[in-house]
Each structure stands twice: as C-alpha cells, then as structure tokens.
C-alpha cells in the first residue's frame, strides 16, 4: 500500500530507535494526544523500542472515551423513542451509559443503526421521511466537518426529519487543561495528524510558546510515531519549543480552509464536559443559531437524567496521562473489553483496550 | 478538573445482542456458561463437527445456520455459503462429505426469482462438491421476521480409519499454514451490505475445501488439526486451538497473506484482517518437516494458490497466541471481543 508500507518498515523504525537512544541524555515525558496513535504504539510495541528514560503517556484523544456519560444517557433516551432512527459510528454502540448501551437499546427494539458517515444518516432521513433520524455527532475536529456538512445539506435540501445530537470536542483547549493541571508532568506533545489536517497548526503556536513545550504534528504509522518522538526529543534536548509538522504528507499549516469554513458556519464554540476531565472552557462545538433547528436535544427533550454513579474507574486519570492502564486494580480482571467499567476499555482506541488487546502476553511473561 | 466519573458496569446483558453471534468471546461465554450446561453437555467439543461411531462406520456430523445479509454478494451467495460451510465443517475433521439436509426459512414476500437463484446455487455447489441433499424442511414466516431467507443445513461425512484431527493432536514444533489470503469474505459482505464502494471489487473466498484436504492426505501429509477460518478469523481460531491444546502459538505478521484491497479496506474501517471472517480458507497444523511438502501440495490447487507458512507451535506461554509484528516486536493476539465495530476516525 503506497504511503503505508514505507511507514511500517521495521528496519527504518529500529534505525530511528537507535538515533533516539543516542540522542537522549535525561528522562523525558511525552504525551501522544490521539487514541489512534496510542493504538499504534501499543499494537507495534513502539515504546518497547525506546530507551527507558523516554516515557510515553497516553492522552485524551479517543473521541469515544471522552464523551461524557450524560451525553450517552441522552443518546440512549432518544434512541429508545419509537419514532426515532438513531445513527451512530460503530465504536460508540458499545459504550455504556449509566445503565445501558446503544446495542442493548437495539436488542430491545430500538431502531439503532451503525453508519460510517453523518452523510449516510442524512441519506436514511431522505429515504424515510416518516422517521425522525438522529445522528450522534461525536469526535474531534476530524469528524466535525462531515457532521457540519450533513446539517448544511439537510438545510439546503429542506430535510426536516434529520437532526444531530452533538458532543463534538476541540483538541487545543484540552491540551491547555492538561498543562494547567497541578499534577501535570508532560514536557512535549505529539499532536494528532488528522485533526491538524483540518485545522492546521495556528491554534498550537500559542500553546507551545506559553508552556515552553515542543508540539510535533504526527501521523499514525509506526515510522510516523518514531519520527515524531525523535523530533520532539530533539527539541527538548536542545531546549527549543516549536510547532513542527512530521505528518507533512497530509498537514499544511493553514489546514483545510473549506472544512474550516463549513465548521464556522454550522457550529459555534461552547464549553463542553469531557469524561474524566470535567468541563473544559471553549472545548466543544455546538450548533450555531442558524442551525438550532437541527439540534436533537431541542427536538427530543429528555429532561434531567439521573447522574451516573462513580465506580472507581481510573479512566479519568488515564485520559490525563497521570496513570497507565496497568496501574488500575480492575484492569484485565473486573474490567475487560467484554465487560468494560469505563470508556478507555470500551473504545478500540482507548488506552486500556489497546493494552488489554495487545499487551497481555508480554505482561504475563514479565509477571 | 473534576473527580473521575465512570459509568455503571454492564456485566450481564439481559438480552441476546448481535455480538453474541459474532464468533468471539461473548459467543464463547454464552455457549460455555449458558447453552452447554443447560443441555447437560460437558464435552464442549473443540472441533468443527462431531465424530460418531455408528454401525462400525466413523461418521462426522455437523449443522449450521446461515443468515447472511445481503443474500448475494461478490463471489457468492447464501446458497453457496450454506453448502460450502457445512462441507467445510466436515472436511476439517478429515471427513469425506456425503449427504446434507436443507431447511429453508422463507420470509413472506420473498420473490420466487430470488428463491430460484439461491436453489440453483445450492444445487450447483452441491453437485460440484459431490454431495447429495437428501432431506429438508420448509417454513414461511411473517414479513419482517427474516432477512428474506434463512438456511439451516446439516451434513454427514465418513472419516477414514485411523484419522483423528483436532487441537489435542497439535504438537510442539508443528508448522502453521493458511491455505490462502485472509479477510475476503468478511470485507466483501460488509462492503455490499453497507454500500461501501471500494475501487477494486473484493470477492468472497467462499469455497468447499474437502478436496484440498483430501489432496493433503493423499500426499502423505500428517495432518494434526484443521480449522476453517470463519467468524472470528485466524486470530480466534488460533486462540481456541492454543487454549484447547494447551500450547503456545506464534504467528508472523509479515508472512500472513492479505490481499492489498482487503488490507486497504481494513485500514479504512479500522478492522483487523486477522479477525475478519473467511469462508474458503483454513489453517493447517502439521509437522514442521512436512511444511514445505504441504505448501507445494496446497499451491498446486487453485484453492490453495495463496498458501503460506505463517507460524509455529511451541511450549512457551501455553494457551496464548503471540504475533511477531512487522517491526519486530511481539504482541498478544486475542479472540475477537464481541463484533468488530468500525472505528470513528
């Protein structure tokens, strides 16, 4: 596969590992913000190739993990309504709300459908004018443009039976929140390539300057990660703090202007709650006034839902990079992908799921 | 920042989920904790078909249900799938398949043209495989109660004297072979069902494997265990065999054949080709010394043209499957957890 195979070249990856070993003179802590990157790191055992003084911590970049339980409870309440066809990305279906998940609503008779794009949900609405079709719009700046496009097209075509349950989030305010946390020990960031392909790097410049921290926009293949880590460490060792683009085959500093325009028209910036992190100011996208008609929360008021209990799951600490999955006493015992206690175990991009899926062998061998 | 808030655990599902039929861990749990104990079955059987001695003959007996949506997909259809799947379950015991039963559950409103096409495919596949359909049943259910057409089949075959295949026969040092590239069937059906257009049409691998097994036996290959790689894919089959045989398995990622369009589709959808279903592929455990001869034998047949040596059996970490990754590190390979759900980005 062009543009993939060359970034999985084992020899090139190991050569970078060697360069990193020669470069590093003291301990460093780097956070990869994106769940896709966490997945690659654990899947390929990239951190095992790094010197022990380089610690990778996993960030809150899994869109499924950070969706708060309240948002999922609202989704479940709306999906259970007889007139509603509820559309969601596949990996959201298994995430537990307070008591159920979307797969259980489906098993109970709810019309819950997995789609690959919000535009597929819009097509379902167009084909079924007697149904109310709701799309669960979650994710970062990567997924937001197509959700915006679906609302924009619905308005242009006059499709009245389509709405969005929006829980979209933005990365830069989350980085700021992590850096401001009193227990923060992160010294450098690998920023998510897909997000920056849309948004560019402009929002990251003030963050790098304020926190004197290098920020390298990185791709998702093993060699991407190794190069991103190498660039980040090179800056740290030299005392520099700049925004660099490793993922140059997809990211330009200005991002994708058309996608950004679409976001600006359909959404507005709002405060948003993140699972495990609480409310982060200006970290969310909500529908703009012009698109208020497409807000599923307005169309299907569900009232106040009882808050979920806290069962001691550590996913909040894991999402902030303060703890690793193996630090959790429930990891792999009470909490497994089949019976997840928290979102980091549910989502395939969650750090706990990645550890559970790929690490058990080595951890048992080490035990 | 606020305190941590997490959802209540969902540890016990009150209803059956689709994932309980996904061939992964949830299905495994449902069978071992609920279905088998309820039926008073203590030997859970780690083989594709039951081995029965009746009247001096060694018989392999199997049954299977087919509920694929859509009924027709690139490279096959539900009829061909039903015959091949049952023939393959017998073939994985080393059996020569002879007779099948055919039970049709038809949905009110199904066009006869569709039924005729499926029946023609069943007949063509059975004729080509050399099996006869000797008994059957037909039911019609209300509109909306079936996806057009469900099929249930059972099959009986004879097992040659002295031949016993299964996880218990797997030995330390065995070579692990696959008969061809992986993931075609799952991706072909998914692409057709979900209307995802890929640049290259990916065709299902659905096929009967009994003649390929017969050729291996004729070539004098000492087969220890065969498994057709249906739901759950190579990963789930390897884990099941490792656990049942109480041995360790290491697979080489770089050696596992996956066609470029399948690999690209899996990348796009966030699926692992090692967990994707196949309907005309098998994994073969045989002595290392015979691996080359087995590969030659497989590759001489169109159904085994893409055969490859993908791993080995050892004593380390019994019950576990390790994958040697392309970049040289080692990671655990596990059974599919529920269904594979395409990721968000």
Interface residues (C-beta under 8 A of the other chain):
Chain A: X1 X4 X8 X9 X10 X13 X14 X36 X42 X43 X44 X45 X46 X48 X49 X63 X64 X68 X69 X72 X89 X90 X91 X92 X93 X94 X95 X96 X97 X98 X99 X100 X101 X103 X104 X106 X107 X108 X114 X116 X138 X139 X140 X142 X143 X177 X181 X194 X222 X275 X276 X277 X278 X279 X307 X308 X309 X310 X311 X312 X313 X314 X315 X316 X317 X320 X334 X335 X336 X337 X338 X339 X340 X341 X342 X343 X347 X348 X349 X356 X357 X358 X359 X360 X361 X362 X364 X365
Chain B: X1 X2 X3 X4 X5 X6 X7 X8 X9 X10 X11 X13 X14 X15 X16 X17 X18 X19 X25 X26 X29 X194 X196 X260 X263 X264 X267 X269 X270 X317 X320 X321 X322 X325 X326 X327 X328 X329 X330 X331 X332 X334 X337 X338 X341 X342 X343 X344 X345
